Structures are given as structure tokens and as C-alpha cells.
Amino acid sequence: MIALAHIDHAAAAAAVGLSLRPTELLIFGDARDSTPLMELVQTIGIDLPLRALTWQDEAGVTWLSYTDPNWMAKRHGLPSEVVPAVSILFAALNQMARSAATST
């Protein structure tokens, strides 16, 4: 997977005179993984490429949030034969989340 975009919501807020705790969106993916899913059910493109949100809560704790690919599969009615591909996406997200959580 490659990073496709990075959006700093806090910087955008600051640019218009508003305050927001650190909040960043990372958009990432690989067309080799997502295109076959969109060929089956094109509406899944609204949820692809994958996204992860890092944000800081009121206590200063940083969180990483993302949508479960299995939920996306159900939402768009992907056929059961692609469940292994969706499981691979979920495993990749979990691995990236673990790596991000242990990086300092």
C-alpha cells in the first residue's frame, strides 16, 4: 500500500482562525487490491482507498481509527468469494495500526 494523501484537519482549521486538536487523515491503498473489489461492486469505491484518522482526545491521548473492511464488504454486498481479499485488507490495516502504535 502507498500513501495517496495526507490531510491535516487541525492545520486547515487554524488557517481559518479555528482551533482543533491534532486530527489527521491518511488516505492509502493499492489499485491492485481495490480495483478487483470495485469490479465486483463499484459502489465500494466510496470507501476506497482506505483511510485512517489519527486524532488527539481531550486528555491528550492519540487514537488511530479506521473502518473495518469486513463492515465495508457487508455494506456493499460483496460476494462471499472475495472474503479472503477483504480479510487481507483487514490484516494489513491491523498491522499498520500496530506499527503506528509502537512507533515513537
Backbone torsions as a table, in degrees:
resi	resn	phi	psi	omega
1	MET	NA	147.3	177.9
2	ILE	-123.8	150.7	175.4
3	ALA	-74.2	127.3	-179.2
4	LEU	-102.5	-31.9	-179.5
5	ALA	-160.1	155.3	177.4
6	HIS	-135.9	122.8	-179.0
7	ILE	-118.5	120.9	178.5
8	ASP	-97.2	95.8	-177.8
9	HIS	-63.6	-35.8	-179.8
10	ALA	-65.6	-40.0	178.2
11	ALA	-66.2	-39.3	178.3
12	ALA	-64.4	-40.2	177.8
13	ALA	-63.5	-45.3	-179.7
14	ALA	-61.1	-35.2	-179.1
15	ALA	-63.8	-21.2	177.9
16	VAL	-113.1	18.7	174.2
17	GLY	80.4	19.4	179.0
18	LEU	-110.3	160.4	-178.7
19	SER	-113.1	135.3	177.8
20	LEU	-146.7	133.6	175.1
21	ARG	-58.4	160.1	-180.0
22	PRO	-50.0	124.1	-179.0
23	THR	-148.5	115.0	-177.3
24	GLU	-132.3	139.8	178.6
25	LEU	-110.0	128.0	176.0
26	LEU	-112.0	126.3	178.5
27	ILE	-109.9	126.6	-174.6
28	PHE	-149.5	160.6	178.1
29	GLY	168.5	-169.7	179.7
30	ASP	-151.8	121.4	-177.8
31	ALA	-57.8	-26.6	178.0
32	ARG	-65.3	-26.9	178.6
33	ASP	-90.0	-41.6	-172.4
34	SER	-85.5	-32.4	-177.3
35	THR	-59.9	-45.3	178.1
36	PRO	-59.2	-33.7	177.6
37	LEU	-68.1	-41.7	179.4
38	MET	-70.1	-27.7	175.5
39	GLU	-65.3	-32.8	179.0
40	LEU	-78.1	-48.8	-178.8
41	VAL	-140.0	98.2	-171.0
42	GLN	-62.2	-26.1	-177.6
43	THR	-66.6	-15.9	177.9
44	ILE	-65.7	-13.7	176.5
45	GLY	-60.1	-20.5	176.2
46	ILE	-69.2	-24.3	-180.0
47	ASP	-104.0	0.7	179.2
48	LEU	-121.6	148.1	-0.5
49	PRO	-66.3	169.3	-179.1
50	LEU	-66.2	153.8	-179.8
51	ARG	-136.4	147.9	173.6
52	ALA	-134.3	139.7	-179.9
53	LEU	-113.5	125.2	171.0
54	THR	-104.7	135.4	-177.8
55	TRP	-151.6	154.2	-178.5
56	GLN	-110.4	129.8	-179.5
57	ASP	-84.1	-179.8	-176.8
58	GLU	-61.7	-25.1	179.7
59	ALA	-87.4	-0.3	179.8
60	GLY	87.2	8.3	178.1
61	VAL	-83.9	133.9	179.5
62	THR	-94.4	135.8	-177.8
63	TRP	-121.0	155.8	174.3
64	LEU	-125.4	121.1	-177.7
65	SER	-122.7	143.8	175.0
66	TYR	-155.5	160.8	179.9
67	THR	-82.6	134.0	178.1
68	ASP	-66.6	119.9	178.9
69	PRO	-58.2	-28.7	177.0
70	ASN	-65.9	-36.4	175.5
71	TRP	-64.9	-41.7	178.6
72	MET	-61.0	-40.6	179.7
73	ALA	-60.9	-44.3	178.5
74	LYS	-67.0	-41.9	-178.5
75	ARG	-56.9	-39.8	-175.1
76	HIS	-100.3	0.9	176.9
77	GLY	67.2	39.6	177.8
78	LEU	-63.0	141.5	178.3
79	PRO	-62.1	150.2	-175.8
80	SER	-61.3	-24.9	-179.0
81	GLU	-69.0	-13.1	177.2
82	VAL	-96.9	2.4	179.1
83	VAL	-53.3	-41.3	177.5
84	PRO	-59.2	-38.5	178.6
85	ALA	-66.1	-40.1	177.9
86	VAL	-65.8	-39.1	177.6
87	SER	-62.0	-36.4	177.5
88	ILE	-64.6	-42.3	177.3
89	LEU	-61.5	-43.1	-179.6
90	PHE	-63.8	-42.3	178.5
91	ALA	-62.8	-40.5	178.9
92	ALA	-64.6	-42.7	177.3
93	LEU	-61.8	-44.8	179.0
94	ASN	-61.2	-43.1	179.8
95	GLN	-63.6	-43.3	179.1
96	MET	-65.4	-38.4	178.8
97	ALA	-64.1	-43.3	178.7
98	ARG	-63.5	-42.7	178.7
99	SER	-62.4	-43.4	179.8
100	ALA	-64.8	-38.6	-177.6
101	ALA	-69.2	-29.5	-178.0
102	THR	-96.2	-6.3	177.7
103	SER	-82.3	133.7	176.4
104	THR	-136.1	NA	NA
